[in-house]
């Protein structure tokens, strides 16, 4: 896992996928924040800490935790309060935060319902969760195996889990629909080769050549802007915004 976090740290500032991800998530958080800068925010499964630094810290006091010791060590470099903990048992008091985020974590948690209940528990009444989750079972590939992915989601699959946790869905949207044909081709080849080699999850973290990375970044940028007014009907990821019921 340490090697994967190292590759992530190298890729997440420039790789088209990470840049596109932030272009989706940042406006969603900005809409919730509504101009405030005094919030308490927590990133559940903070990984390298980069998302906590860039997406949460501008809006108030940002906290984070991760189950992997190397993740906690890396994330501490951003200078924020961090602990080692499990999202299924968050070590913070109930009703402590205005926003709780979790990016590409819940799909690898044994009990996703417990994870969302815990995120709801630490939220203040009217607080929000913002999630990014893997989507569409057909998109499973090497990356899924290496990162311990247990499931993928659709809007229909995640909605009852949110509701059971006391969270009201505000927005559920597919991401990266524009890249789906390319990504599906890669996943299909990976599945065909499984009988002959071990899964290699690091290939998804390799930054393409500058021209290719630039074109793909432009593509996901256009999609992210379009998605503010048009519903994307499919994609490899699912963004969820939900509000804690009073």
Biotite code that builds the C-alpha atoms (Angstrom):
import biotite.structure as struc

atoms = struc.array([
    struc.Atom([0.000, 0.000, 0.000], chain_id="A", res_id=1, res_name="UNK", atom_name="CA", element="C"),
    struc.Atom([2.903, 2.339, 0.690], chain_id="A", res_id=2, res_name="UNK", atom_name="CA", element="C"),
    struc.Atom([4.101, 2.046, -2.901], chain_id="A", res_id=3, res_name="UNK", atom_name="CA", element="C"),
    struc.Atom([0.611, 2.850, -4.196], chain_id="A", res_id=4, res_name="UNK", atom_name="CA", element="C"),
    struc.Atom([0.419, 5.924, -1.978], chain_id="A", res_id=5, res_name="UNK", atom_name="CA", element="C"),
    struc.Atom([3.803, 7.030, -3.291], chain_id="A", res_id=6, res_name="UNK", atom_name="CA", element="C"),
    struc.Atom([2.550, 6.692, -6.868], chain_id="A", res_id=7, res_name="UNK", atom_name="CA", element="C"),
    struc.Atom([-0.639, 8.537, -5.938], chain_id="A", res_id=8, res_name="UNK", atom_name="CA", element="C"),
    struc.Atom([1.333, 11.390, -4.400], chain_id="A", res_id=9, res_name="UNK", atom_name="CA", element="C"),
    struc.Atom([3.324, 11.740, -7.612], chain_id="A", res_id=10, res_name="UNK", atom_name="CA", element="C"),
    struc.Atom([0.278, 11.623, -9.873], chain_id="A", res_id=11, res_name="UNK", atom_name="CA", element="C"),
    struc.Atom([-2.460, 13.573, -8.115], chain_id="A", res_id=12, res_name="UNK", atom_name="CA", element="C"),
    struc.Atom([-1.214, 17.056, -8.977], chain_id="A", res_id=13, res_name="UNK", atom_name="CA", element="C"),
    struc.Atom([-1.002, 16.491, -12.745], chain_id="A", res_id=14, res_name="UNK", atom_name="CA", element="C"),
    struc.Atom([-2.783, 13.278, -13.802], chain_id="A", res_id=15, res_name="UNK", atom_name="CA", element="C"),
    struc.Atom([-5.920, 13.980, -15.840], chain_id="A", res_id=16, res_name="UNK", atom_name="CA", element="C"),
    struc.Atom([-8.089, 11.740, -13.626], chain_id="A", res_id=17, res_name="UNK", atom_name="CA", element="C"),
    struc.Atom([-7.193, 13.529, -10.387], chain_id="A", res_id=18, res_name="UNK", atom_name="CA", element="C"),
    struc.Atom([-7.531, 16.946, -11.975], chain_id="A", res_id=19, res_name="UNK", atom_name="CA", element="C"),
    struc.Atom([-10.933, 16.027, -13.388], chain_id="A", res_id=20, res_name="UNK", atom_name="CA", element="C"),
    struc.Atom([-12.031, 14.604, -10.042], chain_id="A", res_id=21, res_name="UNK", atom_name="CA", element="C"),
    struc.Atom([-11.271, 17.901, -8.299], chain_id="A", res_id=22, res_name="UNK", atom_name="CA", element="C"),
    struc.Atom([-13.107, 19.849, -11.016], chain_id="A", res_id=23, res_name="UNK", atom_name="CA", element="C"),
    struc.Atom([-16.222, 17.894, -10.071], chain_id="A", res_id=24, res_name="UNK", atom_name="CA", element="C"),
    struc.Atom([-15.813, 17.867, -6.301], chain_id="A", res_id=25, res_name="UNK", atom_name="CA", element="C"),
    struc.Atom([-14.658, 21.448, -5.694], chain_id="A", res_id=26, res_name="UNK", atom_name="CA", element="C"),
    struc.Atom([-17.845, 23.122, -7.038], chain_id="A", res_id=27, res_name="UNK", atom_name="CA", element="C"),
    struc.Atom([-20.000, 20.697, -5.043], chain_id="A", res_id=28, res_name="UNK", atom_name="CA", element="C"),
    struc.Atom([-18.225, 21.675, -1.828], chain_id="A", res_id=29, res_name="UNK", atom_name="CA", element="C"),
    struc.Atom([-18.300, 25.375, -2.714], chain_id="A", res_id=30, res_name="UNK", atom_name="CA", element="C"),
    struc.Atom([-22.069, 25.195, -3.148], chain_id="A", res_id=31, res_name="UNK", atom_name="CA", element="C"),
    struc.Atom([-22.478, 23.663, 0.308], chain_id="A", res_id=32, res_name="UNK", atom_name="CA", element="C"),
    struc.Atom([-20.098, 26.133, 1.948], chain_id="A", res_id=33, res_name="UNK", atom_name="CA", element="C"),
    struc.Atom([-21.942, 29.159, 0.528], chain_id="A", res_id=34, res_name="UNK", atom_name="CA", element="C"),
    struc.Atom([-19.110, 31.579, 1.252], chain_id="A", res_id=35, res_name="UNK", atom_name="CA", element="C"),
    struc.Atom([-18.326, 30.489, 4.824], chain_id="A", res_id=36, res_name="UNK", atom_name="CA", element="C"),
    struc.Atom([-14.759, 30.044, 6.046], chain_id="A", res_id=37, res_name="UNK", atom_name="CA", element="C"),
    struc.Atom([-15.435, 28.981, 9.630], chain_id="A", res_id=38, res_name="UNK", atom_name="CA", element="C"),
    struc.Atom([-16.514, 25.371, 9.134], chain_id="A", res_id=39, res_name="UNK", atom_name="CA", element="C"),
    struc.Atom([-15.248, 22.138, 10.664], chain_id="A", res_id=40, res_name="UNK", atom_name="CA", element="C"),
    struc.Atom([-14.511, 19.574, 7.975], chain_id="A", res_id=41, res_name="UNK", atom_name="CA", element="C"),
    struc.Atom([-13.181, 16.012, 8.057], chain_id="A", res_id=42, res_name="UNK", atom_name="CA", element="C"),
    struc.Atom([-11.773, 13.768, 5.333], chain_id="A", res_id=43, res_name="UNK", atom_name="CA", element="C"),
    struc.Atom([-12.447, 10.114, 6.141], chain_id="A", res_id=44, res_name="UNK", atom_name="CA", element="C"),
    struc.Atom([-9.652, 8.054, 4.627], chain_id="A", res_id=45, res_name="UNK", atom_name="CA", element="C"),
    struc.Atom([-7.455, 11.015, 3.762], chain_id="A", res_id=46, res_name="UNK", atom_name="CA", element="C"),
    struc.Atom([-4.696, 9.115, 1.931], chain_id="A", res_id=47, res_name="UNK", atom_name="CA", element="C"),
    struc.Atom([-1.844, 11.488, 1.073], chain_id="A", res_id=48, res_name="UNK", atom_name="CA", element="C"),
    struc.Atom([-3.706, 14.481, 2.541], chain_id="A", res_id=49, res_name="UNK", atom_name="CA", element="C"),
    struc.Atom([-3.717, 16.367, -0.757], chain_id="A", res_id=50, res_name="UNK", atom_name="CA", element="C"),
    struc.Atom([-7.516, 16.457, -1.053], chain_id="A", res_id=51, res_name="UNK", atom_name="CA", element="C"),
    struc.Atom([-7.840, 17.618, 2.537], chain_id="A", res_id=52, res_name="UNK", atom_name="CA", element="C"),
    struc.Atom([-5.393, 20.426, 1.834], chain_id="A", res_id=53, res_name="UNK", atom_name="CA", element="C"),
    struc.Atom([-6.866, 21.595, -1.484], chain_id="A", res_id=54, res_name="UNK", atom_name="CA", element="C"),
    struc.Atom([-10.586, 20.854, -1.106], chain_id="A", res_id=55, res_name="UNK", atom_name="CA", element="C"),
    struc.Atom([-11.306, 21.305, 2.625], chain_id="A", res_id=56, res_name="UNK", atom_name="CA", element="C"),
    struc.Atom([-8.719, 23.564, 4.243], chain_id="A", res_id=57, res_name="UNK", atom_name="CA", element="C"),
    struc.Atom([-9.866, 26.766, 2.460], chain_id="A", res_id=58, res_name="UNK", atom_name="CA", element="C"),
    struc.Atom([-13.197, 26.608, 4.304], chain_id="A", res_id=59, res_name="UNK", atom_name="CA", element="C"),
    struc.Atom([-12.163, 26.310, 7.936], chain_id="A", res_id=60, res_name="UNK", atom_name="CA", element="C"),
    struc.Atom([-10.567, 23.735, 10.248], chain_id="A", res_id=61, res_name="UNK", atom_name="CA", element="C"),
    struc.Atom([-9.788, 20.526, 8.381], chain_id="A", res_id=62, res_name="UNK", atom_name="CA", element="C"),
    struc.Atom([-9.257, 17.185, 10.119], chain_id="A", res_id=63, res_name="UNK", atom_name="CA", element="C"),
    struc.Atom([-8.503, 13.769, 8.707], chain_id="A", res_id=64, res_name="UNK", atom_name="CA", element="C"),
    struc.Atom([-7.777, 10.143, 9.425], chain_id="A", res_id=65, res_name="UNK", atom_name="CA", element="C"),
    struc.Atom([-6.620, 7.066, 7.557], chain_id="A", res_id=66, res_name="UNK", atom_name="CA", element="C"),
    struc.Atom([-6.343, 3.386, 8.390], chain_id="A", res_id=67, res_name="UNK", atom_name="CA", element="C"),
    struc.Atom([-2.958, 2.991, 6.682], chain_id="A", res_id=68, res_name="UNK", atom_name="CA", element="C"),
    struc.Atom([0.004, 4.212, 8.777], chain_id="A", res_id=69, res_name="UNK", atom_name="CA", element="C"),
    struc.Atom([1.885, 5.444, 5.706], chain_id="A", res_id=70, res_name="UNK", atom_name="CA", element="C"),
    struc.Atom([-1.161, 7.464, 4.706], chain_id="A", res_id=71, res_name="UNK", atom_name="CA", element="C"),
    struc.Atom([-1.267, 9.154, 8.109], chain_id="A", res_id=72, res_name="UNK", atom_name="CA", element="C"),
    struc.Atom([2.464, 9.884, 7.923], chain_id="A", res_id=73, res_name="UNK", atom_name="CA", element="C"),
    struc.Atom([2.183, 11.437, 4.479], chain_id="A", res_id=74, res_name="UNK", atom_name="CA", element="C"),
    struc.Atom([-0.938, 13.422, 5.271], chain_id="A", res_id=75, res_name="UNK", atom_name="CA", element="C"),
    struc.Atom([0.660, 14.900, 8.388], chain_id="A", res_id=76, res_name="UNK", atom_name="CA", element="C"),
    struc.Atom([3.024, 16.749, 6.079], chain_id="A", res_id=77, res_name="UNK", atom_name="CA", element="C"),
    struc.Atom([0.175, 19.161, 5.293], chain_id="A", res_id=78, res_name="UNK", atom_name="CA", element="C"),
    struc.Atom([0.183, 20.124, 8.980], chain_id="A", res_id=79, res_name="UNK", atom_name="CA", element="C"),
    struc.Atom([-3.370, 19.195, 9.875], chain_id="A", res_id=80, res_name="UNK", atom_name="CA", element="C"),
    struc.Atom([-4.737, 17.203, 12.869], chain_id="A", res_id=81, res_name="UNK", atom_name="CA", element="C"),
    struc.Atom([-4.603, 13.531, 11.878], chain_id="A", res_id=82, res_name="UNK", atom_name="CA", element="C"),
    struc.Atom([-5.102, 10.159, 13.530], chain_id="A", res_id=83, res_name="UNK", atom_name="CA", element="C"),
    struc.Atom([-5.003, 6.544, 12.447], chain_id="A", res_id=84, res_name="UNK", atom_name="CA", element="C"),
    struc.Atom([-8.560, 5.227, 12.464], chain_id="A", res_id=85, res_name="UNK", atom_name="CA", element="C"),
    struc.Atom([-11.203, 3.127, 10.715], chain_id="A", res_id=86, res_name="UNK", atom_name="CA", element="C"),
    struc.Atom([-14.100, 4.811, 8.905], chain_id="A", res_id=87, res_name="UNK", atom_name="CA", element="C"),
    struc.Atom([-16.381, 2.160, 10.420], chain_id="A", res_id=88, res_name="UNK", atom_name="CA", element="C"),
    struc.Atom([-15.562, 3.569, 13.880], chain_id="A", res_id=89, res_name="UNK", atom_name="CA", element="C"),
    struc.Atom([-14.682, 7.246, 13.595], chain_id="A", res_id=90, res_name="UNK", atom_name="CA", element="C"),
    struc.Atom([-12.909, 8.519, 16.761], chain_id="A", res_id=91, res_name="UNK", atom_name="CA", element="C"),
    struc.Atom([-14.650, 11.892, 16.957], chain_id="A", res_id=92, res_name="UNK", atom_name="CA", element="C"),
    struc.Atom([-17.644, 13.092, 18.946], chain_id="A", res_id=93, res_name="UNK", atom_name="CA", element="C"),
    struc.Atom([-21.127, 13.074, 17.481], chain_id="A", res_id=94, res_name="UNK", atom_name="CA", element="C"),
    struc.Atom([-22.277, 16.252, 15.725], chain_id="A", res_id=95, res_name="UNK", atom_name="CA", element="C"),
    struc.Atom([-18.721, 17.633, 15.480], chain_id="A", res_id=96, res_name="UNK", atom_name="CA", element="C"),
    struc.Atom([-18.467, 18.572, 11.789], chain_id="A", res_id=97, res_name="UNK", atom_name="CA", element="C"),
    struc.Atom([-20.242, 20.580, 9.119], chain_id="A", res_id=98, res_name="UNK", atom_name="CA", element="C"),
    struc.Atom([-18.909, 18.541, 6.183], chain_id="A", res_id=99, res_name="UNK", atom_name="CA", element="C"),
    struc.Atom([-17.545, 14.989, 6.036], chain_id="A", res_id=100, res_name="UNK", atom_name="CA", element="C"),
    struc.Atom([-15.867, 13.755, 2.867], chain_id="A", res_id=101, res_name="UNK", atom_name="CA", element="C"),
    struc.Atom([-14.621, 10.366, 1.723], chain_id="A", res_id=102, res_name="UNK", atom_name="CA", element="C"),
    struc.Atom([-13.053, 9.858, -1.677], chain_id="A", res_id=103, res_name="UNK", atom_name="CA", element="C"),
    struc.Atom([-12.720, 6.356, -3.139], chain_id="A", res_id=104, res_name="UNK", atom_name="CA", element="C"),
    struc.Atom([-12.758, 4.650, 0.247], chain_id="A", res_id=105, res_name="UNK", atom_name="CA", element="C"),
    struc.Atom([-16.257, 3.309, 0.919], chain_id="A", res_id=106, res_name="UNK", atom_name="CA", element="C"),
    struc.Atom([-16.092, 0.714, -1.872], chain_id="A", res_id=107, res_name="UNK", atom_name="CA", element="C"),
    struc.Atom([-13.200, -0.999, -0.051], chain_id="A", res_id=108, res_name="UNK", atom_name="CA", element="C"),
    struc.Atom([-14.792, -1.020, 3.415], chain_id="A", res_id=109, res_name="UNK", atom_name="CA", element="C"),
    struc.Atom([-16.267, -4.353, 4.600], chain_id="A", res_id=110, res_name="UNK", atom_name="CA", element="C"),
    struc.Atom([-19.408, -2.658, 5.982], chain_id="A", res_id=111, res_name="UNK", atom_name="CA", element="C"),
    struc.Atom([-20.284, 0.364, 3.855], chain_id="A", res_id=112, res_name="UNK", atom_name="CA", element="C"),
    struc.Atom([-23.495, 0.912, 5.808], chain_id="A", res_id=113, res_name="UNK", atom_name="CA", element="C"),
    struc.Atom([-21.546, 1.247, 9.059], chain_id="A", res_id=114, res_name="UNK", atom_name="CA", element="C"),
    struc.Atom([-19.167, 3.689, 7.368], chain_id="A", res_id=115, res_name="UNK", atom_name="CA", element="C"),
    struc.Atom([-21.981, 5.975, 6.248], chain_id="A", res_id=116, res_name="UNK", atom_name="CA", element="C"),
    struc.Atom([-23.719, 5.735, 9.624], chain_id="A", res_id=117, res_name="UNK", atom_name="CA", element="C"),
    struc.Atom([-20.499, 6.868, 11.279], chain_id="A", res_id=118, res_name="UNK", atom_name="CA", element="C"),
    struc.Atom([-20.064, 9.751, 8.853], chain_id="A", res_id=119, res_name="UNK", atom_name="CA", element="C"),
    struc.Atom([-23.642, 10.815, 9.557], chain_id="A", res_id=120, res_name="UNK", atom_name="CA", element="C"),
    struc.Atom([-23.085, 10.509, 13.307], chain_id="A", res_id=121, res_name="UNK", atom_name="CA", element="C"),
    struc.Atom([-20.176, 12.973, 13.392], chain_id="A", res_id=122, res_name="UNK", atom_name="CA", element="C"),
    struc.Atom([-22.093, 15.515, 11.290], chain_id="A", res_id=123, res_name="UNK", atom_name="CA", element="C"),
    struc.Atom([-24.017, 18.364, 12.825], chain_id="A", res_id=124, res_name="UNK", atom_name="CA", element="C"),
    struc.Atom([-27.747, 18.458, 11.960], chain_id="A", res_id=125, res_name="UNK", atom_name="CA", element="C"),
    struc.Atom([-28.005, 19.794, 8.430], chain_id="A", res_id=126, res_name="UNK", atom_name="CA", element="C"),
    struc.Atom([-24.376, 18.891, 7.695], chain_id="A", res_id=127, res_name="UNK", atom_name="CA", element="C"),
    struc.Atom([-23.315, 17.280, 4.431], chain_id="A", res_id=128, res_name="UNK", atom_name="CA", element="C"),
    struc.Atom([-21.357, 14.275, 3.250], chain_id="A", res_id=129, res_name="UNK", atom_name="CA", element="C"),
    struc.Atom([-19.509, 14.414, -0.071], chain_id="A", res_id=130, res_name="UNK", atom_name="CA", element="C"),
    struc.Atom([-18.396, 11.085, -1.515], chain_id="A", res_id=131, res_name="UNK", atom_name="CA", element="C"),
    struc.Atom([-16.635, 9.752, -4.560], chain_id="A", res_id=132, res_name="UNK", atom_name="CA", element="C"),
    struc.Atom([-17.235, 6.055, -5.201], chain_id="A", res_id=133, res_name="UNK", atom_name="CA", element="C"),
    struc.Atom([-16.374, 3.570, -7.906], chain_id="A", res_id=134, res_name="UNK", atom_name="CA", element="C"),
    struc.Atom([-19.287, 2.916, -10.265], chain_id="A", res_id=135, res_name="UNK", atom_name="CA", element="C"),
    struc.Atom([-20.584, 0.282, -12.674], chain_id="A", res_id=136, res_name="UNK", atom_name="CA", element="C"),
    struc.Atom([-19.472, -3.323, -12.136], chain_id="A", res_id=137, res_name="UNK", atom_name="CA", element="C"),
    struc.Atom([-18.400, -3.606, -15.766], chain_id="A", res_id=138, res_name="UNK", atom_name="CA", element="C"),
    struc.Atom([-15.577, -1.161, -14.998], chain_id="A", res_id=139, res_name="UNK", atom_name="CA", element="C"),
    struc.Atom([-13.761, -3.472, -12.583], chain_id="A", res_id=140, res_name="UNK", atom_name="CA", element="C"),
    struc.Atom([-10.120, -3.994, -13.526], chain_id="A", res_id=141, res_name="UNK", atom_name="CA", element="C"),
    struc.Atom([-6.593, -4.371, -12.159], chain_id="A", res_id=142, res_name="UNK", atom_name="CA", element="C"),
    struc.Atom([-6.969, -1.203, -10.117], chain_id="A", res_id=143, res_name="UNK", atom_name="CA", element="C"),
    struc.Atom([-9.975, -2.720, -8.323], chain_id="A", res_id=144, res_name="UNK", atom_name="CA", element="C"),
    struc.Atom([-8.047, -5.787, -7.167], chain_id="A", res_id=145, res_name="UNK", atom_name="CA", element="C"),
    struc.Atom([-4.896, -3.964, -6.088], chain_id="A", res_id=146, res_name="UNK", atom_name="CA", element="C"),
    struc.Atom([-6.833, -1.399, -4.019], chain_id="A", res_id=147, res_name="UNK", atom_name="CA", element="C"),
    struc.Atom([-9.079, -4.016, -2.389], chain_id="A", res_id=148, res_name="UNK", atom_name="CA", element="C"),
    struc.Atom([-12.309, -2.862, -3.997], chain_id="A", res_id=149, res_name="UNK", atom_name="CA", element="C"),
    struc.Atom([-15.265, -4.900, -2.708], chain_id="A", res_id=150, res_name="UNK", atom_name="CA", element="C"),
    struc.Atom([-18.132, -3.363, -4.669], chain_id="A", res_id=151, res_name="UNK", atom_name="CA", element="C"),
    struc.Atom([-19.169, -0.692, -7.158], chain_id="A", res_id=152, res_name="UNK", atom_name="CA", element="C"),
    struc.Atom([-22.190, 1.569, -6.991], chain_id="A", res_id=153, res_name="UNK", atom_name="CA", element="C"),
    struc.Atom([-25.078, 2.923, -8.993], chain_id="A", res_id=154, res_name="UNK", atom_name="CA", element="C"),
    struc.Atom([-27.515, 5.636, -7.866], chain_id="A", res_id=155, res_name="UNK", atom_name="CA", element="C"),
    struc.Atom([-30.076, 2.917, -7.178], chain_id="A", res_id=156, res_name="UNK", atom_name="CA", element="C"),
    struc.Atom([-27.630, 0.948, -5.043], chain_id="A", res_id=157, res_name="UNK", atom_name="CA", element="C"),
    struc.Atom([-26.333, 3.823, -2.925], chain_id="A", res_id=158, res_name="UNK", atom_name="CA", element="C"),
    struc.Atom([-29.618, 5.665, -2.252], chain_id="A", res_id=159, res_name="UNK", atom_name="CA", element="C"),
    struc.Atom([-31.088, 3.178, 0.281], chain_id="A", res_id=160, res_name="UNK", atom_name="CA", element="C"),
    struc.Atom([-27.741, 3.002, 2.093], chain_id="A", res_id=161, res_name="UNK", atom_name="CA", element="C"),
    struc.Atom([-27.722, 6.776, 2.473], chain_id="A", res_id=162, res_name="UNK", atom_name="CA", element="C"),
    struc.Atom([-31.323, 6.845, 3.651], chain_id="A", res_id=163, res_name="UNK", atom_name="CA", element="C"),
    struc.Atom([-30.699, 4.114, 6.224], chain_id="A", res_id=164, res_name="UNK", atom_name="CA", element="C"),
    struc.Atom([-27.834, 6.200, 7.623], chain_id="A", res_id=165, res_name="UNK", atom_name="CA", element="C"),
    struc.Atom([-30.108, 9.220, 8.059], chain_id="A", res_id=166, res_name="UNK", atom_name="CA", element="C"),
    struc.Atom([-28.763, 11.027, 5.005], chain_id="A", res_id=167, res_name="UNK", atom_name="CA", element="C"),
    struc.Atom([-30.952, 12.659, 2.378], chain_id="A", res_id=168, res_name="UNK", atom_name="CA", element="C"),
    struc.Atom([-29.495, 12.502, -1.161], chain_id="A", res_id=169, res_name="UNK", atom_name="CA", element="C"),
    struc.Atom([-28.991, 15.966, -2.646], chain_id="A", res_id=170, res_name="UNK", atom_name="CA", element="C"),
    struc.Atom([-27.056, 15.054, -5.783], chain_id="A", res_id=171, res_name="UNK", atom_name="CA", element="C"),
    struc.Atom([-25.870, 11.747, -7.218], chain_id="A", res_id=172, res_name="UNK", atom_name="CA", element="C"),
    struc.Atom([-23.936, 12.050, -10.458], chain_id="A", res_id=173, res_name="UNK", atom_name="CA", element="C"),
    struc.Atom([-21.759, 9.831, -12.615], chain_id="A", res_id=174, res_name="UNK", atom_name="CA", element="C"),
    struc.Atom([-18.275, 11.138, -13.430], chain_id="A", res_id=175, res_name="UNK", atom_name="CA", element="C"),
    struc.Atom([-15.922, 10.515, -16.348], chain_id="A", res_id=176, res_name="UNK", atom_name="CA", element="C"),
    struc.Atom([-18.611, 9.447, -18.790], chain_id="A", res_id=177, res_name="UNK", atom_name="CA", element="C"),
    struc.Atom([-16.623, 11.014, -21.622], chain_id="A", res_id=178, res_name="UNK", atom_name="CA", element="C"),
    struc.Atom([-13.739, 8.629, -20.913], chain_id="A", res_id=179, res_name="UNK", atom_name="CA", element="C"),
    struc.Atom([-15.881, 5.521, -20.539], chain_id="A", res_id=180, res_name="UNK", atom_name="CA", element="C"),
    struc.Atom([-15.184, 3.984, -23.999], chain_id="A", res_id=181, res_name="UNK", atom_name="CA", element="C"),
    struc.Atom([-11.422, 4.348, -23.524], chain_id="A", res_id=182, res_name="UNK", atom_name="CA", element="C"),
    struc.Atom([-11.481, 3.091, -19.944], chain_id="A", res_id=183, res_name="UNK", atom_name="CA", element="C"),
    struc.Atom([-13.773, 0.183, -20.791], chain_id="A", res_id=184, res_name="UNK", atom_name="CA", element="C"),
    struc.Atom([-11.360, -0.916, -23.522], chain_id="A", res_id=185, res_name="UNK", atom_name="CA", element="C"),
    struc.Atom([-8.498, -0.921, -21.028], chain_id="A", res_id=186, res_name="UNK", atom_name="CA", element="C"),
    struc.Atom([-10.540, -2.877, -18.473], chain_id="A", res_id=187, res_name="UNK", atom_name="CA", element="C"),
    struc.Atom([-11.544, -5.446, -21.088], chain_id="A", res_id=188, res_name="UNK", atom_name="CA", element="C"),
    struc.Atom([-7.917, -6.079, -22.037], chain_id="A", res_id=189, res_name="UNK", atom_name="CA", element="C"),
    struc.Atom([-6.954, -6.352, -18.358], chain_id="A", res_id=190, res_name="UNK", atom_name="CA", element="C"),
    struc.Atom([-9.637, -8.990, -17.784], chain_id="A", res_id=191, res_name="UNK", atom_name="CA", element="C"),
    struc.Atom([-8.489, -10.973, -20.824], chain_id="A", res_id=192, res_name="UNK", atom_name="CA", element="C"),
    struc.Atom([-4.919, -11.024, -19.491], chain_id="A", res_id=193, res_name="UNK", atom_name="CA", element="C"),
    struc.Atom([-5.768, -12.080, -15.936], chain_id="A", res_id=194, res_name="UNK", atom_name="CA", element="C"),
    struc.Atom([-5.144, -15.748, -16.703], chain_id="A", res_id=195, res_name="UNK", atom_name="CA", element="C"),
    struc.Atom([-1.568, -14.925, -17.671], chain_id="A", res_id=196, res_name="UNK", atom_name="CA", element="C"),
    struc.Atom([-0.375, -12.311, -15.152], chain_id="A", res_id=197, res_name="UNK", atom_name="CA", element="C"),
    struc.Atom([-0.989, -10.705, -11.784], chain_id="A", res_id=198, res_name="UNK", atom_name="CA", element="C"),
    struc.Atom([-3.098, -7.501, -11.635], chain_id="A", res_id=199, res_name="UNK", atom_name="CA", element="C"),
    struc.Atom([-1.062, -4.292, -11.944], chain_id="A", res_id=200, res_name="UNK", atom_name="CA", element="C"),
    struc.Atom([-2.835, -1.383, -10.311], chain_id="A", res_id=201, res_name="UNK", atom_name="CA", element="C"),
    struc.Atom([0.050, 1.016, -10.750], chain_id="A", res_id=202, res_name="UNK", atom_name="CA", element="C"),
    struc.Atom([-0.661, 1.367, -14.479], chain_id="A", res_id=203, res_name="UNK", atom_name="CA", element="C"),
    struc.Atom([-3.683, 3.564, -13.718], chain_id="A", res_id=204, res_name="UNK", atom_name="CA", element="C"),
    struc.Atom([-1.447, 5.953, -11.771], chain_id="A", res_id=205, res_name="UNK", atom_name="CA", element="C"),
    struc.Atom([1.107, 6.492, -14.521], chain_id="A", res_id=206, res_name="UNK", atom_name="CA", element="C"),
    struc.Atom([0.818, 10.026, -15.892], chain_id="A", res_id=207, res_name="UNK", atom_name="CA", element="C"),
    struc.Atom([0.427, 9.914, -19.701], chain_id="A", res_id=208, res_name="UNK", atom_name="CA", element="C"),
    struc.Atom([2.697, 11.907, -21.992], chain_id="A", res_id=209, res_name="UNK", atom_name="CA", element="C"),
    struc.Atom([2.052, 15.678, -21.778], chain_id="A", res_id=210, res_name="UNK", atom_name="CA", element="C"),
    struc.Atom([0.097, 15.875, -25.079], chain_id="A", res_id=211, res_name="UNK", atom_name="CA", element="C"),
    struc.Atom([-2.158, 12.936, -24.162], chain_id="A", res_id=212, res_name="UNK", atom_name="CA", element="C"),
    struc.Atom([-2.588, 14.103, -20.579], chain_id="A", res_id=213, res_name="UNK", atom_name="CA", element="C"),
    struc.Atom([-3.463, 17.583, -21.850], chain_id="A", res_id=214, res_name="UNK", atom_name="CA", element="C"),
    struc.Atom([-6.128, 16.301, -24.238], chain_id="A", res_id=215, res_name="UNK", atom_name="CA", element="C"),
    struc.Atom([-7.715, 14.061, -21.597], chain_id="A", res_id=216, res_name="UNK", atom_name="CA", element="C"),
    struc.Atom([-7.630, 16.876, -19.038], chain_id="A", res_id=217, res_name="UNK", atom_name="CA", element="C"),
    struc.Atom([-9.418, 19.168, -21.500], chain_id="A", res_id=218, res_name="UNK", atom_name="CA", element="C"),
    struc.Atom([-12.018, 16.462, -22.106], chain_id="A", res_id=219, res_name="UNK", atom_name="CA", element="C"),
    struc.Atom([-12.836, 15.917, -18.433], chain_id="A", res_id=220, res_name="UNK", atom_name="CA", element="C"),
    struc.Atom([-12.792, 19.686, -17.832], chain_id="A", res_id=221, res_name="UNK", atom_name="CA", element="C"),
    struc.Atom([-15.467, 20.156, -20.479], chain_id="A", res_id=222, res_name="UNK", atom_name="CA", element="C"),
    struc.Atom([-17.481, 17.296, -19.011], chain_id="A", res_id=223, res_name="UNK", atom_name="CA", element="C"),
    struc.Atom([-17.266, 18.723, -15.487], chain_id="A", res_id=224, res_name="UNK", atom_name="CA", element="C"),
    struc.Atom([-18.573, 22.078, -16.711], chain_id="A", res_id=225, res_name="UNK", atom_name="CA", element="C"),
    struc.Atom([-21.358, 20.419, -18.700], chain_id="A", res_id=226, res_name="UNK", atom_name="CA", element="C"),
    struc.Atom([-22.356, 18.287, -15.723], chain_id="A", res_id=227, res_name="UNK", atom_name="CA", element="C"),
    struc.Atom([-23.347, 21.394, -13.749], chain_id="A", res_id=228, res_name="UNK", atom_name="CA", element="C"),
    struc.Atom([-26.453, 21.655, -15.919], chain_id="A", res_id=229, res_name="UNK", atom_name="CA", element="C"),
    struc.Atom([-26.751, 18.251, -17.630], chain_id="A", res_id=230, res_name="UNK", atom_name="CA", element="C"),
    struc.Atom([-27.057, 14.841, -15.986], chain_id="A", res_id=231, res_name="UNK", atom_name="CA", element="C"),
    struc.Atom([-24.304, 12.436, -17.061], chain_id="A", res_id=232, res_name="UNK", atom_name="CA", element="C"),
    struc.Atom([-26.043, 9.044, -17.586], chain_id="A", res_id=233, res_name="UNK", atom_name="CA", element="C"),
    struc.Atom([-23.008, 6.805, -16.991], chain_id="A", res_id=234, res_name="UNK", atom_name="CA", element="C"),
    struc.Atom([-19.408, 6.889, -15.825], chain_id="A", res_id=235, res_name="UNK", atom_name="CA", element="C"),
    struc.Atom([-16.679, 5.066, -13.954], chain_id="A", res_id=236, res_name="UNK", atom_name="CA", element="C"),
    struc.Atom([-17.170, 7.031, -10.712], chain_id="A", res_id=237, res_name="UNK", atom_name="CA", element="C"),
    struc.Atom([-20.141, 8.261, -8.729], chain_id="A", res_id=238, res_name="UNK", atom_name="CA", element="C"),
    struc.Atom([-20.212, 11.562, -6.838], chain_id="A", res_id=239, res_name="UNK", atom_name="CA", element="C"),
    struc.Atom([-22.654, 11.722, -3.946], chain_id="A", res_id=240, res_name="UNK", atom_name="CA", element="C"),
    struc.Atom([-23.758, 14.763, -1.970], chain_id="A", res_id=241, res_name="UNK", atom_name="CA", element="C"),
    struc.Atom([-26.165, 14.074, 0.893], chain_id="A", res_id=242, res_name="UNK", atom_name="CA", element="C"),
    struc.Atom([-27.511, 16.055, 3.841], chain_id="A", res_id=243, res_name="UNK", atom_name="CA", element="C"),
    struc.Atom([-27.974, 14.860, 7.402], chain_id="A", res_id=244, res_name="UNK", atom_name="CA", element="C"),
    struc.Atom([-31.634, 14.793, 8.274], chain_id="A", res_id=245, res_name="UNK", atom_name="CA", element="C"),
    struc.Atom([-32.634, 16.911, 11.249], chain_id="A", res_id=246, res_name="UNK", atom_name="CA", element="C"),
])
